[in-house]
Amino acid sequence: MLTLTHLWQQLRQHSRRLWLGQSLAFFGATVAVPIPLLMPLLVDEVLLHQPGKLTQLMTWLLPADWLGPIAIILVVTLLTMSLRLSSVLLGVATTRIFVGLSKQVTLRVRQTLLDKLARIRMQVYESLGAGQITARLLTDIETLDKFLGETIAKVLVAILSVIGVAVVLLWMHWQLALIILLLNPFVIGLTMVLGKKVKLWKQRENSAFEVLSQSVSETLEVMQQLRASNSDKRFLDKAKQAAESVRVAATASGWKSDALSRLSFGVFLFGFEIFRAVAMLMVVFSDLSVGQMIAVFGYLWFMMGPVQELLSVQVSFYAAKAALGRINQVLAADEEPHYPAQVDGFHAHSPATIRLQQVTFAYAEGSPILEDVSLNIAPGEQVALVGVSGAGKSTLVQLLLGLYAPTKGQILFNGQAIEQLGYAQVREHLGVVLQQPMLFNDSVRQNLTMDQPYNDAALWHALEVAQLSQFVRDLPQGLDTQLGRSGVRLSGGQRQRLAIARMMLKQPQVVILDEATSMLDTHTEALLHRAMRTFLRGRTTIIIAHRLSAVKEADRVLVFDGGRIIEEGQHDTLVKQNGSVYQRLYGSQTA
Ligand SMILES: Nc1ncnc2c1ncn2[C@@H]1O[C@H](COP(=O)(O)OP(=O)(O)OP(=O)(O)O)[C@@H](O)[C@H]1O
């Protein structure tokens, strides 16, 4: 779980830059503190002819014949301006350092979250939508970033400025200073109470935004199908309703947060007016000079900036806490168990065995999808899994890949349990092609290589076997042609063949084709199967298919029904068994 303390610890890892930034901030705040004092003192010492400390300083600084109102005013003006300039330059340097630091911490948070995405259980992804996760990665981390940037860059300077002003005020007139300083905690205390409300409003706004982002991303995902069924407007209307909720929540959060910060600033201004009155009374009834009174006014204005900054940091503090809470929900999500590879279970050029020992599995407790499934697949064997829709065939593939873990029983490759091999090793040696392969909005090349360094000859060979080489050659930019979102510029069958070529490049020991050729015409499918024979020789293969043409490629057929293997054998034998499920499924099909 990530807390603000962790973020602070991360900042402290860059202690050298943090110290440099803090030192510059300290100097920046220090040089600015005398500014409101200098000019007003001129009122007493030059205009009202009451020479004091400033005149003493000038006597020491300037030659005796230069001493006069013009030179003093000029020197003090120049001094004030150079102090201001130094303060500005130090401020720029400080901000540069602190912004750099806060962005680094933000990057770490983003990377932590992205790392977490690689470990989250598939079940969690099924409930957390892409929109929700994206909102957390973007909006929430942005809120955190704003808070960090503001806090480290401004809080220290603001606190230092307030302390500096307090010291000067106490030195000038301690009674007046005490009144001012006692009111500050009151203002800050009041805004802290009010600030808690802001957190709640911000949370509501972010939740509404999450719903909108989810709705838009889901709609866009399936835009083509929605338009085809004339439902796109209806779905976008739902997104519009979500946008309306964002408006309601954001309006409330926007104006109420602003009202609160204005209210607390208003309280500060009330105090300000009271001081002005008290300061004037002090001029009448005590030894406070007019110049000092103007200086006090100057300091009050001077303090306004830092105080307002502290107040705004407070608002972003509550927003950041809300964002952190939502980021932590993702960080706390259930993770896939991590099994480090304890054995080297796959060997180059020697096909793997697959064994299931009494495997039972349920997505939801109490309703098993696979029940007590045991099977042995010999090295290099080609097995077809068939059965009615929903029988659990694809679920078995998910278990082989370790995307879900069996509730009972064991899965072994080459005699080694999947947990001993580790999911990463298993996935490395399994090549899976699904009915709806995922393609990226990128080039053919990138979709084939998936960032692995294959040479073009290998790509063309894979495309050749997958019966897609001629098609790619005819594309305007060949391998570099862009495929559009999810490969929309390809037909279903072309997508499947591209996915098969991709799988072949990986040279896996175990090949799983889950309805991988279902969208191909029978002629192309036959050509593909023939071309793949050499590739599949020496690789253990599982073919899941409804079409007889694909099933007939297998050495052995396993018939699934209700999560169990109910029939097993070769096509020719099974199809002749009167009353068998296999005969019912394939008896009348011709390939
Ligand atoms: N992620 C999931 N969460 C919950 N239930 C699921 C999930 N995936 C599949 N199921 C359920 O598991 C059962 C088996 O589905 P599976 O996809 O394994 O069947 P199949 O035999 O491959 O079917 P088909 O031939 O139609 O592809 C179905 O009843 C389905 O509703």
The ligand as an SDF file (V2000), in Angstrom:
LIG
                    3D

 31 33  0  0  0  0  0  0  0  0999 V2000
  -13.9110  -15.8300  -17.3120 N   0  0  0  0  0  0  0  0  0  0  0  0
  -14.9780  -16.5560  -17.0130 C   0  0  0  0  0  0  0  0  0  0  0  0
  -15.6420  -16.3500  -15.8650 N   0  0  0  0  0  0  0  0  0  0  0  0
  -16.7180  -17.0830  -15.5440 C   0  0  0  0  0  0  0  0  0  0  0  0
  -17.2010  -18.0740  -16.3050 N   0  0  0  0  0  0  0  0  0  0  0  0
  -16.5830  -18.3480  -17.4620 C   0  0  0  0  0  0  0  0  0  0  0  0
  -15.4410  -17.5990  -17.8820 C   0  0  0  0  0  0  0  0  0  0  0  0
  -15.0360  -18.0920  -19.0800 N   0  0  0  0  0  0  0  0  0  0  0  0
  -15.8770  -19.0960  -19.3780 C   0  0  0  0  0  0  0  0  0  0  0  0
  -16.8000  -19.2630  -18.4260 N   0  0  0  0  0  0  0  0  0  0  0  0
  -17.8410  -20.2920  -18.3860 C   0  0  0  0  0  0  0  0  0  0  0  0
  -17.2100  -21.5540  -18.4550 O   0  0  0  0  0  0  0  0  0  0  0  0
  -17.9450  -22.4510  -19.2670 C   0  0  0  0  0  0  0  0  0  0  0  0
  -17.0080  -23.1050  -20.2730 C   0  0  0  0  0  0  0  0  0  0  0  0
  -16.5530  -22.1500  -21.1690 O   0  0  0  0  0  0  0  0  0  0  0  0
  -15.4430  -22.4830  -22.2420 P   0  0  0  0  0  0  0  0  0  0  0  0
  -15.1260  -21.2160  -22.9450 O   0  0  0  0  0  0  0  0  0  0  0  0
  -14.3360  -23.2050  -21.5870 O   0  0  0  0  0  0  0  0  0  0  0  0
  -16.2300  -23.4730  -23.1910 O   0  0  0  0  0  0  0  0  0  0  0  0
  -15.8170  -24.0620  -24.5970 P   0  0  0  0  0  0  0  0  0  0  0  0
  -16.0100  -25.5190  -24.4860 O   0  0  0  0  0  0  0  0  0  0  0  0
  -14.4730  -23.5810  -24.9990 O   0  0  0  0  0  0  0  0  0  0  0  0
  -16.9320  -23.4250  -25.5180 O   0  0  0  0  0  0  0  0  0  0  0  0
  -16.8670  -22.9400  -27.0440 P   0  0  0  0  0  0  0  0  0  0  0  0
  -16.7920  -24.1730  -27.8760 O   0  0  0  0  0  0  0  0  0  0  0  0
  -18.1420  -22.2170  -27.2170 O   0  0  0  0  0  0  0  0  0  0  0  0
  -15.6660  -22.0560  -27.1840 O   0  0  0  0  0  0  0  0  0  0  0  0
  -19.0620  -21.6450  -19.8920 C   0  0  0  0  0  0  0  0  0  0  0  0
  -20.2610  -21.9960  -19.2370 O   0  0  0  0  0  0  0  0  0  0  0  0
  -18.7200  -20.1920  -19.6040 C   0  0  0  0  0  0  0  0  0  0  0  0
  -19.8790  -19.4780  -19.3030 O   0  0  0  0  0  0  0  0  0  0  0  0
  1  2  1  0
  2  3  1  0
  2  7  2  0
  3  4  2  0
  4  5  1  0
  5  6  2  0
  6  7  1  0
  6 10  1  0
  7  8  1  0
  8  9  2  0
  9 10  1  0
 10 11  1  0
 11 12  1  0
 11 30  1  0
 12 13  1  0
 13 14  1  0
 13 28  1  0
 14 15  1  0
 15 16  1  0
 16 17  2  0
 16 18  1  0
 16 19  1  0
 19 20  1  0
 20 21  2  0
 20 22  1  0
 20 23  1  0
 23 24  1  0
 24 25  2  0
 24 26  1  0
 24 27  1  0
 28 29  1  0
 28 30  1  0
 30 31  1  0
M  END
$$$$
